[in-house]
């Protein structure tokens, strides 16, 4: 079967388009992901000594990937893609995304878990926090005003999520880079656990 009355333009933000997103890998044959390596995560993990040791002994591992589709940053448009967070730890702290607030802080976001096992760690500027477990088939609503970070707690499989949010929302990584989250997801006795961030 084929599309009807569809232009051949790859990403048509005027009339719409389709794109392949592999349900097992989160990747697309038509759009490369952006990648974040361990060297780009300096200061994100609480144990700086464990971070430097891992970087020296195991090299610059790929921590996560995500799609940037190039959606016009206009009100009314939607940004979407997949996020792929790989298994691994720095000390006892699981691999995670940097996490961010939206520049337009009154912006919500929706995630749908395609594969793996993880959590979405969320925090408001006022200090409220929560961590929602993510398993395949779960959809998550991240409310406005909450920073959010994907954390992979599976030792073998990547955490795959599909996301969508308003395209003009922007990303505020700086707040997280400067202070981190109040809480951390770490492994304790083989299980995920929440602890206070000693850097706060």
C-alpha positions, 0 to 999 in steps of 0.5 A: 500500500502507499500514501495518497496525495502526499508530497515526497518532502521528507519532513513536511511541517505544513502538510504532515509526514510519517517517519519510521521509529523502530519499536525495538531500538527507538531509532529511525532510518531517516533521522539520526539521533543526537548522542550524549557520551559519558564525557558530556555528563561531567557534574551530572553524577554525584560521585565525581571520583567514580565518574573520573575512574569510569571514564578513564578505565572504561572509556567514553561510553554512550549514555543516551540518545534522542531525536531532534526532528527539526520541528519549527519552534512555533506555538501550535507545533509539536516536537516528538521523537524517541529517547534511548537511555543505555544500561550502566552505572557511575558508582551506585547511580544509574545511567540517566539523561541530563534532565531539563526544565522547559524554557517555557516552564508551563509546558507539559510533556508526554512519554510512552515507554516502548521497552526496558525498565526505568524511572522518570525522576521529576522535580518542581522548582519548589522542591516537590519530587516524585519518580514514576516507574516506566515499563513497556506500555506505560504512558506518563504525563509530566506536568508543567513546571517539573524538570524530568530525567529518564533513568535506566535501572535495567542492567542489560536493556536500554530504556526506550521512550517516545516523547511529545511536547510543544515545539516552542517550549525550549530546554533549560539544561543550565538549572540542572547542570548547576545544581542537579536534582535534590534526589538521586536514583541509585542501586542499593542491595540490587534494587532501585532506591531514592537517596538525597543528593549530597551536592544539594 
